Amino acid sequence: MRYRLRIALLGGAGWLLMAGAGRAHAQRGPLVADRPDFTEAAATVGRGVFQLEFGYTYEYDRPEGSLGGGVWTHSLGEPLLRVGVLSETLELRLGLSPVSVGAGADGRSVTETGLEDLYMGVKLVLTEQDGLRPATAILPQMTVPTGSDAFTSDRTLPGLNFIYGWDLAENVVLAGSTQMNRALSESGGGASAYSQWTQSVVAGFSLGERAGVYTEWFAHFHAEPEGTRAEHYANGGLTWSLGDDLQWDIRAGLGLNESATGVFLGTGLVVRMR
């Protein structure tokens, strides 16, 4: 199968509410969520904070050359635990996603359900914004082979994410991320590792004290043994603050070229605990 999105693990819509709802609850600090968009925020949850982010994503795709039927994925739960440790600039991250993947054609369908490999990461804030210099953070990350037989890579796949962002106006933010992760190619009769580069850009807009919206582009560039393949995506969504420590989100997106997954949509919650 082609690369499936891991939006819950690699998002950052906390940018949206830092300008709006964050000011409304300044006594606790803004709730910085790493969902529902793809781009991370260059901020941590803060020392002593436990933050649980979870949700659901549905994807549908019709593979290249397919004459009928398609492939659909249900990503269930998508839990990501973020824990602030030692200082305000360091957090530990742990994610695990149950998934159900189905394929159908000619009135028949086959479904496989299980767990993806465990995700682990450490986010470290490098700089705060200073004029044109962006706020920046670095995120070493990896997946380890703990998943079900149908979804595991059977090996550890490391990666590195560099994150940056600017407050452009009182209620407008611009952010981006540049990543390099190891991935597997299933072509040629066997699995071989290669480097996957990912670039994203997101613009967020605060709508009052509780709501925020975003629009985003991101792309994966697969440097596979047989050549480079690119996937381009566009997506957008809404976040809504339900309280100081609770946020709801909804999102939708689509692939912009034939190599990309067709469409995806989802919803989720963020809960902060001190």
MILO-249121 format. One line per 4 residues: number of its first residue (from 1); their letters; for each residue x, y, z of C-alpha. Coordinates in nm, 4 decimals, decimal comma, m for minus. Layout:
NUM> A> X Y Z | ...
end
This chain:
1> MRYR> 0,0000 0,0000 0,0000 | 0,1064 0,3586 m0,0502 | 0,2020 0,5848 0,2363 | m0,0880 0,6466 0,4781
5> LRIA> m0,1217 0,9838 0,6532 | m0,0240 1,0102 1,0188 | m0,1949 1,3392 1,0890 | m0,2540 1,2772 1,4575
9> LLGG> 0,1154 1,2185 1,5174 | 0,2488 1,5049 1,3098 | 0,0170 1,8012 1,3505 | 0,0228 2,1366 1,5291
13> AGWL> m0,2946 2,3462 1,5284 | m0,2024 2,4960 1,8657 | m0,0779 2,7851 1,6515 | m0,4421 2,8785 1,5876
17> LMAG> m0,5499 2,9473 1,9427 | m0,2266 3,0962 2,0748 | m0,3365 3,4335 1,9385 | m0,7006 3,4137 2,0485
21> AGRA> m0,8125 3,1657 2,3105 | m0,4645 3,1639 2,4614 | m0,5053 3,5281 2,5664 | m0,8489 3,4535 2,7110
25> HAQR> m0,6918 3,1922 2,9433 | m0,3540 3,3551 2,9980 | m0,3468 3,2469 3,3619 | m0,3010 2,8839 3,2487
29> GPLV> m0,1155 2,9579 2,9259 | m0,2458 2,8692 2,5781 | m0,3344 2,5100 2,4982 | m0,0855 2,4151 2,2269
33> ADRP> m0,2203 2,1140 2,0357 | m0,0378 1,9022 1,7789 | m0,3586 1,8273 1,5877 | m0,5518 1,8513 1,3613
37> DFTE> m0,3168 1,9922 1,0960 | 0,0044 1,8303 0,9736 | 0,2553 2,0992 1,0777 | 0,3914 2,0880 1,4315
41> AAAT> 0,3949 2,3938 1,6582 | 0,7366 2,5168 1,7701 | 0,6221 2,5038 2,1341 | 0,5987 2,2393 2,4045
45> VGRG> 0,3192 2,1702 2,6533 | 0,5240 2,3057 2,9456 | 0,7000 2,1426 3,2394 | 0,4818 1,9143 3,4492
49> VFQL> 0,1983 1,9050 3,1934 | 0,0410 1,5872 3,0550 | m0,1547 1,6351 2,7329 | m0,3548 1,3633 2,5592
53> EFGY> m0,4601 1,4176 2,1968 | m0,6857 1,1681 2,0215 | m0,9337 1,1428 1,7360 | m1,0510 0,9626 1,4249
57> TYEY> m0,9542 0,9896 1,0573 | m1,1190 0,8397 0,7515 | m0,9292 0,8147 0,4213 | m1,0425 0,6942 0,0817
61> DRPE> m0,8302 0,6364 m0,2252 | m0,8655 0,4770 m0,5659 | m0,5200 0,3420 m0,6601 | m0,3566 0,4429 m0,9868
65> GSLG> m0,4732 0,2234 m1,2738 | m0,7702 0,0862 m1,0771 | m1,0814 0,0222 m1,2881 | m1,3127 m0,0083 m0,9913
69> GGVW> m1,3282 m0,0191 m0,6139 | m1,0946 0,1593 m0,3779 | m0,9069 0,1473 m0,0486 | m1,0361 0,3017 0,2725
73> THSL> m0,8708 0,3498 0,6097 | m1,0211 0,4138 0,9532 | m0,7649 0,5446 1,2022 | m0,9254 0,4861 1,5414
77> GEPL> m0,8250 0,6706 1,8574 | m0,4956 0,8147 1,7287 | m0,3692 0,8716 2,0859 | m0,0657 1,0966 2,1268
81> LRVG> 0,0637 1,1574 2,4802 | 0,2818 1,4651 2,5319 | 0,4626 1,5150 2,8630 | 0,6607 1,8250 2,9617
85> VLSE> 0,9783 1,7308 3,1493 | 1,2791 1,9043 3,3113 | 1,2105 2,2500 3,1618 | 0,9536 2,4548 2,9708
89> TLEL> 1,1342 2,3766 2,6444 | 1,1397 1,9956 2,6457 | 0,8665 1,7367 2,5971 | 0,8476 1,3603 2,5520
93> RLGL> 0,5980 1,2141 2,3031 | 0,4396 0,8712 2,2640 | 0,1832 0,7689 2,0029 | 0,0044 0,4501 1,9031
97> SPVS> m0,2702 0,4198 1,6428 | m0,5203 0,1363 1,5913 | m0,6212 0,1198 1,2233 | m0,8640 m0,0651 1,0011
101> VGAG> m0,7887 m0,0835 0,6284 | m1,0315 m0,2180 0,3720 | m1,0312 m0,2690 m0,0035 | m1,3279 m0,3418 m0,2279
105> ADGR> m1,4045 m0,4284 m0,5907 | m1,6812 m0,6097 m0,7784 | m1,9100 m0,5997 m0,4769 | m1,6585 m0,7717 m0,2477
109> SVTE> m1,4384 m0,6252 0,0243 | m1,1517 m0,7342 0,2504 | m1,0671 m0,5631 0,5808 | m0,7532 m0,5810 0,7978
113> TGLE> m0,7475 m0,4394 1,1525 | m0,4558 m0,3934 1,3925 | m0,2004 m0,1549 1,5451 | 0,0594 0,0568 1,3687
117> DLYM> 0,4149 0,0755 1,5021 | 0,4783 0,2734 1,8207 | 0,5794 0,6378 1,7651 | 0,8323 0,8049 1,9992
121> GVKL> 0,9724 1,1571 1,9904 | 1,1384 1,4380 2,1866 | 1,0556 1,8002 2,1056 | 1,3083 2,0695 2,2045
125> VLTE> 1,2408 2,4412 2,1627 | 1,5463 2,6173 2,0146 | 1,4459 2,9841 1,9835 | 1,1542 3,2183 2,0443
129> QDGL> 1,0437 3,4574 1,7709 | 1,2494 3,7778 1,7533 | 1,1442 4,0045 1,4672 | 1,1998 3,8168 1,1432
133> RPAT> 1,3731 3,5304 1,3229 | 1,1113 3,2575 1,3707 | 1,0305 3,0531 1,6744 | 1,2019 2,7181 1,6126
137> AILP> 1,2073 2,3665 1,7538 | 1,3670 2,0353 1,6650 | 1,1966 1,6974 1,6979 | 1,3981 1,3729 1,6774
141> QMTV> 1,1427 1,0944 1,6260 | 1,1101 0,7301 1,5284 | 0,8738 0,4375 1,4956 | 0,9646 0,1049 1,6533
145> PTGS> 0,8373 m0,2336 1,5266 | 0,5614 m0,3127 1,7771 | 0,2640 m0,3146 1,5385 | 0,0438 m0,5915 1,4077
149> DAFT> 0,1799 m0,8136 1,1312 | m0,0174 m0,6309 0,8614 | 0,1028 m0,2851 0,9659 | 0,4515 m0,3161 1,1158
153> SDRT> 0,7654 m0,2197 0,9275 | 0,9634 m0,4885 1,1180 | 1,2402 m0,2383 1,1820 | 1,3087 0,0907 1,3607
157> LPGL> 1,2623 0,3926 1,1324 | 1,4204 0,7154 1,2665 | 1,3546 1,0708 1,1549 | 1,4108 1,4385 1,2310
161> NFIY> 1,1636 1,7269 1,2115 | 1,2671 2,0967 1,2076 | 0,9779 2,3321 1,2916 | 0,9463 2,7104 1,2558
165> GWDL> 0,6765 2,9754 1,2793 | 0,5933 3,3461 1,2946 | 0,3172 3,5546 1,4522 | 0,2420 3,7831 1,1556
169> AENV> m0,0375 3,9824 1,3177 | m0,2515 3,9719 1,6291 | m0,4657 3,6872 1,4969 | m0,2575 3,5467 1,2087
173> VLAG> 0,0268 3,2956 1,2244 | 0,2433 3,1280 0,9604 | 0,4338 2,8060 1,0274 | 0,6206 2,5327 0,8469
177> STQM> 0,8190 2,2153 0,8984 | 1,0925 2,0291 0,7139 | 1,1407 1,6597 0,7876 | 1,3556 1,3660 0,6873
181> NRAL> 1,2291 1,0218 0,7890 | 1,3293 0,6699 0,6956 | 1,0544 0,4755 0,5197 | 1,0091 0,1439 0,3428
185> SESG> 0,9475 0,0668 m0,0224 | 0,7543 m0,2522 m0,1022 | 0,8428 m0,2563 m0,4715 | 1,0763 m0,5049 m0,6350
189> GGAS> 0,9513 m0,8022 m0,4365 | 1,0936 m0,6934 m0,1001 | 1,1091 m0,4096 0,1490 | 1,4001 m0,1660 0,1246
193> AYSQ> 1,4587 0,1471 0,3316 | 1,4873 0,4933 0,1758 | 1,4772 0,8596 0,2807 | 1,1454 1,0406 0,2743
197> WTQS> 1,1538 1,4223 0,2797 | 0,8474 1,6157 0,3882 | 0,7691 1,9868 0,3636 | 0,4661 2,1713 0,4984
201> VVAG> 0,3316 2,5274 0,5249 | 0,0249 2,6317 0,7266 | m0,1535 2,9628 0,7855 | m0,3737 2,9936 1,0947
205> FSLG> m0,6364 3,2539 1,1776 | m0,7933 3,3150 1,5181 | m1,1691 3,3853 1,5123 | m1,2407 3,5457 1,8472
209> ERAG> m1,1469 3,3971 2,1826 | m1,2329 3,0315 2,1186 | m1,2282 2,9463 1,7478 | m0,9499 2,9112 1,4942
213> VYTE> m0,9233 2,7980 1,1323 | m0,6286 2,6924 0,9195 | m0,5347 2,6165 0,5608 | m0,2315 2,4051 0,4759
217> WFAH> m0,0194 2,2445 0,2058 | 0,2198 1,9568 0,2657 | 0,4101 1,7105 0,0498 | 0,6094 1,3883 0,0860
221> FHAE> 0,9035 1,3227 m0,1462 | 0,9931 0,9530 m0,1593 | 1,3532 0,8920 m0,2701 | 1,2844 0,5260 m0,3482
225> PEGT> 1,5354 0,2934 m0,5214 | 1,3484 0,3203 m0,8516 | 1,3227 0,7008 m0,8413 | 1,1650 0,9921 m0,6571
229> RAEH> 0,7889 1,0004 m0,6119 | 0,5985 1,2957 m0,4651 | 0,2634 1,3247 m0,2871 | 0,1021 1,6699 m0,2538
233> YANG> m0,1896 1,7517 m0,0233 | m0,4119 2,0441 0,0753 | m0,6217 2,0508 0,3895 | m0,8031 2,2821 0,6258
237> GLTW> m0,9965 2,2699 0,9481 | m1,1481 2,4297 1,2557 | m1,0529 2,4198 1,6243 | m1,2869 2,5178 1,9075
241> SLGD> m1,1828 2,5754 2,2685 | m1,4281 2,4083 2,5096 | m1,2408 2,5349 2,8157 | m0,8948 2,6120 2,9488
245> DLQW> m0,7811 2,2538 2,8994 | m1,0129 2,1060 2,6373 | m1,0213 2,1563 2,2584 | m1,2282 2,0011 1,9782
249> DIRA> m1,1227 1,9930 1,6119 | m1,2467 1,8945 1,2678 | m1,0552 1,8768 0,9389 | m1,0784 1,7701 0,5747
253> GLGL> m0,8290 1,7429 0,2891 | m0,7479 1,5925 m0,0468 | m0,4576 1,4723 m0,2550 | m0,3398 1,7072 m0,5293
257> NESA> m0,1752 1,4521 m0,7579 | m0,2147 1,0870 m0,8583 | 0,0401 0,9568 m0,6093 | m0,1443 1,1120 m0,3133
261> TGVF> m0,4286 0,9605 m0,1115 | m0,7623 1,0769 m0,2548 | m0,9517 1,2362 0,0358 | m0,9409 1,2354 0,4150
265> LGTG> m1,1449 1,3849 0,6982 | m1,1491 1,3556 1,0741 | m1,2236 1,4951 1,4161 | m1,0623 1,4837 1,7593
269> LVVR> m1,0171 1,6165 2,1119 | m0,7253 1,7511 2,3171 | m0,7200 1,7233 2,6975 | m0,4555 1,8978 2,9103
273> MR> m0,3757 1,7822 3,2648 | m0,1511 1,9505 3,5185
end
